Amino acid sequence: MKLRPHHLLCIQLFTGHGYDEAFTAHMTKTVSLLRSDPQTEILLQCGCDDLCAVCPHNRSGVCTEQEKTNRLDAAVLHECGLHDGQSAKWQMLSAAARERILQTDRFAAVCGDCQWYALCRETAGKEVFYANNIFPETREPDD
């Protein structure tokens, strides 16, 4: 499976919301596949990938949000110590993204200007990320 590097983040925090019905259905199917088979081989690809196939921002293989997606991809590669064209199992790549971005203060720096950030931040706060206190303002006060 070919994935843009920033999709390593999006897939882990996906809650069923998307750009449109076709994209959401495709994303749901992809997330389900990766959850059921974490040994799926992933090829990191800066540029339109398998998820982008039904994205409304994909215009003949070119993202209309290319400046933003390129910045996100570069940030994920840098933070995770990965490179374009690298191939590895989903389990390894998702763990790297989770441990080096999603469970750290780098999450806001990498994703803060994304239109989905507020939803992802809320989702992360409800999951194991909450225990790691990466969103201190959402923690309940200690008694």
Contacts in CASP RR format, 6 or more apart in sequence:
PFRMAT RR
TARGET T0000
AUTHOR 0000-0000-0000
METHOD contacts of the structure
MODEL  1
MKLRPHHLLCIQLFTGHGYDEAFTAHMTKTVSLLRSDPQTEILLQCGCDD
LCAVCPHNRSGVCTEQEKTNRLDAAVLHECGLHDGQSAKWQMLSAAARER
ILQTDRFAAVCGDCQWYALCRETAGKEVFYANNIFPETREPDD
1 30 0 8 1.000
1 33 0 8 1.000
1 40 0 8 1.000
1 41 0 8 1.000
1 42 0 8 1.000
1 43 0 8 1.000
1 50 0 8 1.000
1 90 0 8 1.000
2 42 0 8 1.000
2 43 0 8 1.000
2 45 0 8 1.000
2 49 0 8 1.000
2 50 0 8 1.000
3 11 0 8 1.000
3 42 0 8 1.000
3 43 0 8 1.000
3 44 0 8 1.000
3 45 0 8 1.000
3 49 0 8 1.000
3 50 0 8 1.000
3 51 0 8 1.000
4 44 0 8 1.000
4 45 0 8 1.000
4 46 0 8 1.000
4 47 0 8 1.000
4 48 0 8 1.000
4 49 0 8 1.000
4 51 0 8 1.000
4 52 0 8 1.000
4 69 0 8 1.000
4 72 0 8 1.000
4 73 0 8 1.000
5 44 0 8 1.000
5 46 0 8 1.000
5 72 0 8 1.000
5 73 0 8 1.000
5 74 0 8 1.000
5 76 0 8 1.000
5 77 0 8 1.000
5 80 0 8 1.000
5 82 0 8 1.000
5 84 0 8 1.000
6 69 0 8 1.000
6 72 0 8 1.000
6 73 0 8 1.000
6 75 0 8 1.000
6 76 0 8 1.000
7 49 0 8 1.000
7 51 0 8 1.000
8 76 0 8 1.000
8 80 0 8 1.000
8 93 0 8 1.000
8 94 0 8 1.000
8 96 0 8 1.000
8 97 0 8 1.000
9 76 0 8 1.000
9 97 0 8 1.000
9 101 0 8 1.000
9 102 0 8 1.000
9 110 0 8 1.000
9 111 0 8 1.000
9 120 0 8 1.000
10 27 0 8 1.000
10 51 0 8 1.000
10 116 0 8 1.000
10 120 0 8 1.000
11 27 0 8 1.000
11 30 0 8 1.000
11 31 0 8 1.000
11 34 0 8 1.000
11 94 0 8 1.000
12 94 0 8 1.000
12 97 0 8 1.000
12 98 0 8 1.000
12 102 0 8 1.000
13 102 0 8 1.000
13 119 0 8 1.000
13 120 0 8 1.000
13 123 0 8 1.000
13 124 0 8 1.000
14 27 0 8 1.000
14 28 0 8 1.000
14 31 0 8 1.000
15 119 0 8 1.000
15 123 0 8 1.000
16 24 0 8 1.000
16 27 0 8 1.000
16 28 0 8 1.000
17 24 0 8 1.000
17 116 0 8 1.000
17 119 0 8 1.000
18 24 0 8 1.000
18 27 0 8 1.000
19 55 0 8 1.000
19 56 0 8 1.000
19 57 0 8 1.000
20 56 0 8 1.000
22 54 0 8 1.000
23 54 0 8 1.000
23 55 0 8 1.000
23 56 0 8 1.000
26 51 0 8 1.000
26 53 0 8 1.000
26 54 0 8 1.000
27 51 0 8 1.000
30 50 0 8 1.000
30 51 0 8 1.000
33 40 0 8 1.000
34 40 0 8 1.000
34 90 0 8 1.000
34 94 0 8 1.000
37 90 0 8 1.000
38 89 0 8 1.000
38 90 0 8 1.000
38 91 0 8 1.000
38 94 0 8 1.000
39 89 0 8 1.000
39 90 0 8 1.000
39 91 0 8 1.000
40 89 0 8 1.000
40 90 0 8 1.000
41 87 0 8 1.000
41 88 0 8 1.000
41 89 0 8 1.000
41 90 0 8 1.000
42 87 0 8 1.000
42 88 0 8 1.000
42 89 0 8 1.000
42 90 0 8 1.000
42 93 0 8 1.000
43 85 0 8 1.000
43 86 0 8 1.000
43 87 0 8 1.000
44 77 0 8 1.000
44 82 0 8 1.000
44 83 0 8 1.000
44 84 0 8 1.000
44 85 0 8 1.000
44 86 0 8 1.000
44 87 0 8 1.000
44 88 0 8 1.000
44 93 0 8 1.000
45 84 0 8 1.000
45 85 0 8 1.000
46 70 0 8 1.000
46 73 0 8 1.000
46 74 0 8 1.000
46 77 0 8 1.000
46 84 0 8 1.000
47 63 0 8 1.000
47 69 0 8 1.000
47 70 0 8 1.000
47 73 0 8 1.000
48 55 0 8 1.000
48 58 0 8 1.000
48 61 0 8 1.000
48 62 0 8 1.000
48 63 0 8 1.000
52 58 0 8 1.000
52 61 0 8 1.000
52 63 0 8 1.000
55 63 0 8 1.000
57 63 0 8 1.000
57 64 0 8 1.000
57 65 0 8 1.000
58 64 0 8 1.000
63 69 0 8 1.000
68 113 0 8 1.000
68 114 0 8 1.000
72 110 0 8 1.000
72 111 0 8 1.000
72 114 0 8 1.000
73 84 0 8 1.000
75 109 0 8 1.000
75 110 0 8 1.000
76 82 0 8 1.000
76 97 0 8 1.000
76 101 0 8 1.000
76 110 0 8 1.000
77 83 0 8 1.000
77 84 0 8 1.000
79 100 0 8 1.000
79 101 0 8 1.000
79 106 0 8 1.000
79 110 0 8 1.000
80 93 0 8 1.000
80 96 0 8 1.000
80 97 0 8 1.000
80 100 0 8 1.000
80 101 0 8 1.000
81 96 0 8 1.000
81 100 0 8 1.000
82 93 0 8 1.000
82 96 0 8 1.000
100 106 0 8 1.000
101 107 0 8 1.000
101 110 0 8 1.000
101 111 0 8 1.000
102 124 0 8 1.000
102 129 0 8 1.000
102 134 0 8 1.000
103 128 0 8 1.000
103 129 0 8 1.000
103 132 0 8 1.000
103 134 0 8 1.000
104 134 0 8 1.000
105 134 0 8 1.000
107 121 0 8 1.000
107 124 0 8 1.000
107 134 0 8 1.000
108 117 0 8 1.000
108 121 0 8 1.000
111 117 0 8 1.000
111 120 0 8 1.000
114 120 0 8 1.000
121 135 0 8 1.000
124 130 0 8 1.000
124 134 0 8 1.000
124 135 0 8 1.000
125 134 0 8 1.000
125 135 0 8 1.000
125 138 0 8 1.000
129 135 0 8 1.000
130 138 0 8 1.000
130 139 0 8 1.000
133 139 0 8 1.000
END
